[in-house]
Amino acid sequence: MPPADTSLAANAPSGAEGARRAPLPSPTAAPPPTPDPPLLLFEQVSKWYGTVLALNQVTLELTGGITGLVGANGAGKSTLLRMANGQLKPTLGRVTIRGLDAWDWRARRRVGYCPDLDAFYEDLSGRQFVWTLARLCGYTRAEATERTERVLERVGMRERANRTLRGYSKGMRQRIKLAQALLHDPELLILDEPLSGIDPIGRQELLELFQQLASQGKCLLISSHELEALEKLTNHVAIMARGRIAAVGTLRQIRDLLEDYPLSVRIDVDQPRELARAVLALAEVQAVSLASGDTPGLVVQARHPKRFFQAFGRLVVEQHVEVHRVEPLDESAHAILGYLLGGSGRT
Amino acid sequence: MLPTHPQSVSRACDPSPVIGFAVLMAHSFQRHWRVRQMGWVAFGLLGLVVTVVAVVTASRAGWDLPDRRVSRTRITYREYAEQLLPSERYFVRDYHDDISTNLAPQAPWERPAPLTPTRDAIQNLLLTIPYVVLQSEPFLRGWGYMLFSKWIMLRVYLGFVLPLFTLAYASAAIGAEREARSLIWLMTRPLPRWAIYLAKFLGTLPWCLAFGLGGFAALCLSGGEYGRWALAMYWPAAVAATIAFSAVFHLVGAVFSRPIVVGVVYVFFFEFLVALLPGSLKLLSLTFYARSLMYNAAAAAGYPVSRLDVAEPVSSATAWAVLGAATVGLTLVGMWLFARSEYRDDV
């Protein structure tokens, strides 16, 4: 899985991922080349719709890999994606694509956008639709034809693209939307709910395609309600709540920052009662209970997961405990989202 | 499993915004071949008006004066003028038989005065004038042509046929895309927003001209000889008005989410009524300048233009300048507004 190269949101919990530190320049050496501006940069961006605050001082930087964007309905995900694509202007702050204002039409050369809406030119075939959009990008007929065939093959629609769009299933329409986003070979792909309505096999194919694209150096920003699918694709997420980015980083990093919510860890051992006594003595452990089920074990609730695992490791070595399995129970995106959003984690 | 493509699509051929612009023009033209609901309304009204004009033209009276009936009587102007000749006036009539003999009642000043020869001579001379006038071919042709011009060209064509056709087509250039929520496919192409607005306008303009001038031709050709004169004399004004109205309604389609409602209100309360008002308010209506062009064309050809009821017409140069400036100005305003507007129709 390609790692996402993403720096922190300013309003996210600190420490999820360290800022890259540039080496000190040598006094005799030639000045280092200016690094490329970030692929996507939100700088203190706020957006009002009338009196409704949709985005609240969001700062976000993406430079590569796959980033999942999750959050409840109305959290501001679509607004953020549409700003990244230059469809909306920030009320305050700035959104840039490689240093160019996202509103600038030239920035759209670097961005492919797969919207959530399900509206097409229904009388066209899938192939005609993609070809038309390729031509509208400014390609010659030959180039547009070549690119159309490539992207249709890439999304697995080459053999089925001659039917009119109105006869397509939801999954086929999603693939066509994805195909048009890939036409101009963008560096940044913004995908709004790309897995919605796609069957499990198609979903797996698209997940593989996303991973291929990321491995080719593309940056993907994917909004999805399908947390399980997102977890398969990337463990790097940006979590939005009430117009803010509540957290950004890997799921583990975000989980570690949630000190108010003790981590639940299931530990399978042969003598759980003895281990429970020893574990309770650790400072990080808040509660211990015996695990239910056929396999003997216990469930530990611990704060400061990193320190807990270090202490637990020492304990295991010192007391020669035979541990069969250690499994964090609430490191999933669902659980983390639930903690962050104060609910069940449903998006 | 999806086919793998280790090489991304070539970046060798950068898209050209000029090609994109030209393709968008052609795309806009192609998408407008279908007549939408408002187009059918305009067609229906045009069909009705053409039928009425054809019936009037084919009738015995036609657009000419001699065979038209005098108000509130059953006799024609020709009959009335003949009735005023001395031979008719001295005819002893039974006033109770006026209806059965198809004669108008004789007014006191029409009655013969044989006992006062001087008065009778002057009376005969004056009352012969209508008959003499009705024998004048230039007068009759001018009268009929001005009647046709006033009602069919100025009132019917400029009043609502042309505005409705241009409203139906020009407002749909962007309005239909917004309604179908397909504007996003254009807005995500690497094209300047102002270019999208301009290309949509230029792509739709041929349809506006085709239907606007087609309606003009249909009305003219149904009007017989006078219609053919009107077609030859007024077509420049029709072209100028069609382009100017197209610019107005293209802007309306881009600015308002319900352009048809706004357009119909504009047509009937502004272009139709305000253009007829005396005073300076009419200078704000485009119809007034098109009427002035028609008025000046008819005046230059020596027709009795006072019958056209155009209050204080401007010179042709002024009318051309205003219609041209309005077209260019409104298009520039539209490009400026469109380049700054956010479209959230898909939200």
Boltz contact constraints between the chains, C-beta under 6 A:
constraints:
  - contact:
      token1: [A, 88]
      token2: [B, 342]
      max_distance: 6.0
  - contact:
      token1: [A, 105]
      token2: [B, 190]
      max_distance: 6.0
  - contact:
      token1: [A, 105]
      token2: [B, 191]
      max_distance: 6.0
  - contact:
      token1: [A, 105]
      token2: [B, 192]
      max_distance: 6.0
  - contact:
      token1: [A, 108]
      token2: [B, 190]
      max_distance: 6.0
  - contact:
      token1: [A, 109]
      token2: [B, 190]
      max_distance: 6.0
  - contact:
      token1: [A, 113]
      token2: [B, 188]
      max_distance: 6.0
  - contact:
      token1: [A, 115]
      token2: [B, 184]
      max_distance: 6.0
  - contact:
      token1: [A, 117]
      token2: [B, 181]
      max_distance: 6.0
  - contact:
      token1: [A, 117]
      token2: [B, 346]
      max_distance: 6.0
  - contact:
      token1: [A, 119]
      token2: [B, 180]
      max_distance: 6.0
  - contact:
      token1: [A, 119]
      token2: [B, 181]
      max_distance: 6.0
  - contact:
      token1: [A, 119]
      token2: [B, 182]
      max_distance: 6.0
  - contact:
      token1: [A, 133]
      token2: [B, 185]
      max_distance: 6.0
  - contact:
      token1: [A, 135]
      token2: [B, 23]
      max_distance: 6.0
  - contact:
      token1: [A, 136]
      token2: [B, 20]
      max_distance: 6.0
  - contact:
      token1: [A, 136]
      token2: [B, 23]
      max_distance: 6.0
  - contact:
      token1: [A, 136]
      token2: [B, 24]
      max_distance: 6.0
  - contact:
      token1: [A, 136]
      token2: [B, 189]
      max_distance: 6.0
  - contact:
      token1: [A, 137]
      token2: [B, 15]
      max_distance: 6.0
  - contact:
      token1: [A, 137]
      token2: [B, 189]
      max_distance: 6.0
  - contact:
      token1: [A, 138]
      token2: [B, 15]
      max_distance: 6.0
  - contact:
      token1: [A, 138]
      token2: [B, 16]
      max_distance: 6.0
  - contact:
      token1: [A, 138]
      token2: [B, 17]
      max_distance: 6.0
  - contact:
      token1: [A, 138]
      token2: [B, 19]
      max_distance: 6.0
  - contact:
      token1: [A, 138]
      token2: [B, 20]
      max_distance: 6.0
  - contact:
      token1: [A, 139]
      token2: [B, 15]
      max_distance: 6.0
  - contact:
      token1: [A, 143]
      token2: [B, 13]
      max_distance: 6.0
  - contact:
      token1: [A, 147]
      token2: [B, 9]
      max_distance: 6.0
  - contact:
      token1: [A, 150]
      token2: [B, 9]
      max_distance: 6.0
  - contact:
      token1: [A, 153]
      token2: [B, 3]
      max_distance: 6.0
  - contact:
      token1: [A, 154]
      token2: [B, 5]
      max_distance: 6.0
  - contact:
      token1: [A, 156]
      token2: [B, 2]
      max_distance: 6.0
  - contact:
      token1: [A, 185]
      token2: [B, 8]
      max_distance: 6.0
  - contact:
      token1: [A, 185]
      token2: [B, 9]
      max_distance: 6.0
  - contact:
      token1: [A, 185]
      token2: [B, 11]
      max_distance: 6.0
  - contact:
      token1: [A, 205]
      token2: [B, 2]
      max_distance: 6.0
  - contact:
      token1: [A, 208]
      token2: [B, 2]
      max_distance: 6.0
  - contact:
      token1: [A, 209]
      token2: [B, 2]
      max_distance: 6.0
  - contact:
      token1: [A, 216]
      token2: [B, 8]
      max_distance: 6.0
